[in-house]
Amino acid sequence: MAELAGALRERIAIERWDGTGWIAIGDAWAALAPVDTVLTADVGERQLGRPRFRLTVRTPTVVALATRCRWRGRLLVVLRAEPDPALRDRATFLVEDRT
């Protein structure tokens, strides 16, 4: 448990869609690590791609597939949950920067 506490160094704001717009529902400490797999598209002579991160938070948390996060001025959209039954004290998500 101590290793997780030291790894959660980034503060994220969590938002949820309520049918009319995005509303803030809380914030949490998180760990973010860049992921090498980025979908790219050829546009003219350059490639466009969106950075992806692995987001880890302590459970229980309100981060889910229907939420998004704000981090350092970036908008991170949750793409999928990556559960690990061996690590029940944390939740990991693949998120994409949509800024």
DRENMAR-621418 format. One record per residue (C-alpha): residue number from 1; residue in three letters; x, y, z. Coordinates in nm, 3 decimals, padded with zeros to 5 digits. Example, Ala and Ser with C-alpha at 12.3 -4.5 7.8 and 13.67 -1.06 7.14 Angstrom:
DRENMAR-621418
<r><k>1</k><r>ALA</r><c1>01.230</c1><c2>-00.450</c2><c3>00.780</c3></r>
<r><k>2</k><r>SER</r><c1>01.367</c1><c2>-00.106</c2><c3>00.714</c3></r>
end
This chain:
DRENMAR-621418
<r><k>1</k><r>MET</r><c1>00.000</c1><c2>00.000</c2><c3>00.000</c3></r>
<r><k>2</k><r>ALA</r><c1>00.285</c1><c2>00.240</c2><c3>00.073</c3></r>
<r><k>3</k><r>GLU</r><c1>00.418</c1><c2>00.212</c2><c3>-00.282</c3></r>
<r><k>4</k><r>LEU</r><c1>00.083</c1><c2>00.329</c2><c3>-00.419</c3></r>
<r><k>5</k><r>ALA</r><c1>00.066</c1><c2>00.629</c2><c3>-00.188</c3></r>
<r><k>6</k><r>GLY</r><c1>00.407</c1><c2>00.750</c2><c3>-00.307</c3></r>
<r><k>7</k><r>ALA</r><c1>00.317</c1><c2>00.701</c2><c3>-00.673</c3></r>
<r><k>8</k><r>LEU</r><c1>00.000</c1><c2>00.914</c2><c3>-00.666</c3></r>
<r><k>9</k><r>ARG</r><c1>00.161</c1><c2>01.252</c2><c3>-00.730</c3></r>
<r><k>10</k><r>GLU</r><c1>-00.075</c1><c2>01.416</c2><c3>-00.979</c3></r>
<r><k>11</k><r>ARG</r><c1>-00.401</c1><c2>01.589</c2><c3>-00.891</c3></r>
<r><k>12</k><r>ILE</r><c1>-00.689</c1><c2>01.530</c2><c3>-01.134</c3></r>
<r><k>13</k><r>ALA</r><c1>-01.037</c1><c2>01.680</c2><c3>-01.151</c3></r>
<r><k>14</k><r>ILE</r><c1>-01.315</c1><c2>01.436</c2><c3>-01.236</c3></r>
<r><k>15</k><r>GLU</r><c1>-01.622</c1><c2>01.532</c2><c3>-01.440</c3></r>
<r><k>16</k><r>ARG</r><c1>-01.941</c1><c2>01.343</c2><c3>-01.530</c3></r>
<r><k>17</k><r>TRP</r><c1>-02.197</c1><c2>01.395</c2><c3>-01.808</c3></r>
<r><k>18</k><r>ASP</r><c1>-02.540</c1><c2>01.473</c2><c3>-01.658</c3></r>
<r><k>19</k><r>GLY</r><c1>-02.742</c1><c2>01.488</c2><c3>-01.980</c3></r>
<r><k>20</k><r>THR</r><c1>-02.704</c1><c2>01.860</c2><c3>-02.036</c3></r>
<r><k>21</k><r>GLY</r><c1>-02.332</c1><c2>01.911</c2><c3>-01.982</c3></r>
<r><k>22</k><r>TRP</r><c1>-02.022</c1><c2>01.810</c2><c3>-01.790</c3></r>
<r><k>23</k><r>ILE</r><c1>-02.028</c1><c2>01.872</c2><c3>-01.415</c3></r>
<r><k>24</k><r>ALA</r><c1>-01.741</c1><c2>01.848</c2><c3>-01.167</c3></r>
<r><k>25</k><r>ILE</r><c1>-01.790</c1><c2>01.561</c2><c3>-00.923</c3></r>
<r><k>26</k><r>GLY</r><c1>-01.461</c1><c2>01.563</c2><c3>-00.736</c3></r>
<r><k>27</k><r>ASP</r><c1>-01.088</c1><c2>01.535</c2><c3>-00.753</c3></r>
<r><k>28</k><r>ALA</r><c1>-00.833</c1><c2>01.267</c2><c3>-00.668</c3></r>
<r><k>29</k><r>TRP</r><c1>-00.465</c1><c2>01.190</c2><c3>-00.650</c3></r>
<r><k>30</k><r>ALA</r><c1>-00.347</c1><c2>00.984</c2><c3>-00.945</c3></r>
<r><k>31</k><r>ALA</r><c1>-00.044</c1><c2>00.840</c2><c3>-01.120</c3></r>
<r><k>32</k><r>LEU</r><c1>-00.015</c1><c2>00.895</c2><c3>-01.494</c3></r>
<r><k>33</k><r>ALA</r><c1>00.230</c1><c2>00.718</c2><c3>-01.722</c3></r>
<r><k>34</k><r>PRO</r><c1>00.256</c1><c2>00.768</c2><c3>-02.098</c3></r>
<r><k>35</k><r>VAL</r><c1>00.158</c1><c2>00.473</c2><c3>-02.317</c3></r>
<r><k>36</k><r>ASP</r><c1>00.348</c1><c2>00.413</c2><c3>-02.640</c3></r>
<r><k>37</k><r>THR</r><c1>00.050</c1><c2>00.294</c2><c3>-02.840</c3></r>
<r><k>38</k><r>VAL</r><c1>-00.100</c1><c2>00.597</c2><c3>-03.012</c3></r>
<r><k>39</k><r>LEU</r><c1>-00.340</c1><c2>00.579</c2><c3>-03.304</c3></r>
<r><k>40</k><r>THR</r><c1>-00.210</c1><c2>00.796</c2><c3>-03.585</c3></r>
<r><k>41</k><r>ALA</r><c1>-00.360</c1><c2>00.923</c2><c3>-03.907</c3></r>
<r><k>42</k><r>ASP</r><c1>-00.173</c1><c2>01.048</c2><c3>-04.211</c3></r>
<r><k>43</k><r>VAL</r><c1>-00.279</c1><c2>01.403</c2><c3>-04.296</c3></r>
<r><k>44</k><r>GLY</r><c1>-00.081</c1><c2>01.539</c2><c3>-04.587</c3></r>
<r><k>45</k><r>GLU</r><c1>00.286</c1><c2>01.495</c2><c3>-04.502</c3></r>
<r><k>46</k><r>ARG</r><c1>00.244</c1><c2>01.465</c2><c3>-04.127</c3></r>
<r><k>47</k><r>GLN</r><c1>00.097</c1><c2>01.218</c2><c3>-03.883</c3></r>
<r><k>48</k><r>LEU</r><c1>-00.156</c1><c2>01.318</c2><c3>-03.623</c3></r>
<r><k>49</k><r>GLY</r><c1>-00.194</c1><c2>01.123</c2><c3>-03.303</c3></r>
<r><k>50</k><r>ARG</r><c1>-00.337</c1><c2>01.173</c2><c3>-02.958</c3></r>
<r><k>51</k><r>PRO</r><c1>-00.123</c1><c2>01.099</c2><c3>-02.654</c3></r>
<r><k>52</k><r>ARG</r><c1>-00.248</c1><c2>00.819</c2><c3>-02.430</c3></r>
<r><k>53</k><r>PHE</r><c1>-00.177</c1><c2>00.761</c2><c3>-02.064</c3></r>
<r><k>54</k><r>ARG</r><c1>-00.228</c1><c2>00.489</c2><c3>-01.806</c3></r>
<r><k>55</k><r>LEU</r><c1>-00.419</c1><c2>00.650</c2><c3>-01.518</c3></r>
<r><k>56</k><r>THR</r><c1>-00.404</c1><c2>00.483</c2><c3>-01.176</c3></r>
<r><k>57</k><r>VAL</r><c1>-00.618</c1><c2>00.591</c2><c3>-00.880</c3></r>
<r><k>58</k><r>ARG</r><c1>-00.696</c1><c2>00.446</c2><c3>-00.540</c3></r>
<r><k>59</k><r>THR</r><c1>-01.026</c1><c2>00.257</c2><c3>-00.510</c3></r>
<r><k>60</k><r>PRO</r><c1>-01.304</c1><c2>00.326</c2><c3>-00.451</c3></r>
<r><k>61</k><r>THR</r><c1>-01.307</c1><c2>00.618</c2><c3>-00.689</c3></r>
<r><k>62</k><r>VAL</r><c1>-01.561</c1><c2>00.788</c2><c3>-00.910</c3></r>
<r><k>63</k><r>VAL</r><c1>-01.354</c1><c2>00.751</c2><c3>-01.229</c3></r>
<r><k>64</k><r>ALA</r><c1>-01.543</c1><c2>00.533</c2><c3>-01.475</c3></r>
<r><k>65</k><r>LEU</r><c1>-01.608</c1><c2>00.497</c2><c3>-01.847</c3></r>
<r><k>66</k><r>ALA</r><c1>-01.874</c1><c2>00.771</c2><c3>-01.833</c3></r>
<r><k>67</k><r>THR</r><c1>-01.636</c1><c2>01.026</c2><c3>-01.680</c3></r>
<r><k>68</k><r>ARG</r><c1>-01.349</c1><c2>01.240</c2><c3>-01.799</c3></r>
<r><k>69</k><r>CYS</r><c1>-01.058</c1><c2>01.398</c2><c3>-01.614</c3></r>
<r><k>70</k><r>ARG</r><c1>-00.878</c1><c2>01.729</c2><c3>-01.626</c3></r>
<r><k>71</k><r>TRP</r><c1>-00.504</c1><c2>01.726</c2><c3>-01.560</c3></r>
<r><k>72</k><r>ARG</r><c1>-00.256</c1><c2>02.012</c2><c3>-01.607</c3></r>
<r><k>73</k><r>GLY</r><c1>-00.489</c1><c2>02.186</c2><c3>-01.851</c3></r>
<r><k>74</k><r>ARG</r><c1>-00.548</c1><c2>01.868</c2><c3>-02.051</c3></r>
<r><k>75</k><r>LEU</r><c1>-00.876</c1><c2>01.690</c2><c3>-02.105</c3></r>
<r><k>76</k><r>LEU</r><c1>-00.841</c1><c2>01.312</c2><c3>-02.058</c3></r>
<r><k>77</k><r>VAL</r><c1>-01.117</c1><c2>01.083</c2><c3>-02.184</c3></r>
<r><k>78</k><r>VAL</r><c1>-01.145</c1><c2>00.734</c2><c3>-02.036</c3></r>
<r><k>79</k><r>LEU</r><c1>-01.117</c1><c2>00.471</c2><c3>-02.311</c3></r>
<r><k>80</k><r>ARG</r><c1>-01.123</c1><c2>00.154</c2><c3>-02.104</c3></r>
<r><k>81</k><r>ALA</r><c1>-01.084</c1><c2>00.012</c2><c3>-01.756</c3></r>
<r><k>82</k><r>GLU</r><c1>-00.793</c1><c2>-00.225</c2><c3>-01.695</c3></r>
<r><k>83</k><r>PRO</r><c1>-00.885</c1><c2>-00.424</c2><c3>-01.381</c3></r>
<r><k>84</k><r>ASP</r><c1>-00.627</c1><c2>-00.634</c2><c3>-01.201</c3></r>
<r><k>85</k><r>PRO</r><c1>-00.774</c1><c2>-00.873</c2><c3>-00.940</c3></r>
<r><k>86</k><r>ALA</r><c1>-00.436</c1><c2>-00.898</c2><c3>-00.768</c3></r>
<r><k>87</k><r>LEU</r><c1>-00.430</c1><c2>-00.521</c2><c3>-00.700</c3></r>
<r><k>88</k><r>ARG</r><c1>-00.771</c1><c2>-00.446</c2><c3>-00.550</c3></r>
<r><k>89</k><r>ASP</r><c1>-00.656</c1><c2>-00.125</c2><c3>-00.380</c3></r>
<r><k>90</k><r>ARG</r><c1>-00.626</c1><c2>00.057</c2><c3>-00.714</c3></r>
<r><k>91</k><r>ALA</r><c1>-00.805</c1><c2>00.106</c2><c3>-01.044</c3></r>
<r><k>92</k><r>THR</r><c1>-00.624</c1><c2>00.157</c2><c3>-01.374</c3></r>
<r><k>93</k><r>PHE</r><c1>-00.767</c1><c2>00.316</c2><c3>-01.687</c3></r>
<r><k>94</k><r>LEU</r><c1>-00.642</c1><c2>00.387</c2><c3>-02.037</c3></r>
<r><k>95</k><r>VAL</r><c1>-00.709</c1><c2>00.756</c2><c3>-02.110</c3></r>
<r><k>96</k><r>GLU</r><c1>-00.657</c1><c2>00.969</c2><c3>-02.418</c3></r>
<r><k>97</k><r>ASP</r><c1>-00.571</c1><c2>01.339</c2><c3>-02.435</c3></r>
<r><k>98</k><r>ARG</r><c1>-00.849</c1><c2>01.519</c2><c3>-02.622</c3></r>
<r><k>99</k><r>THR</r><c1>-00.721</c1><c2>01.871</c2><c3>-02.565</c3></r>
end
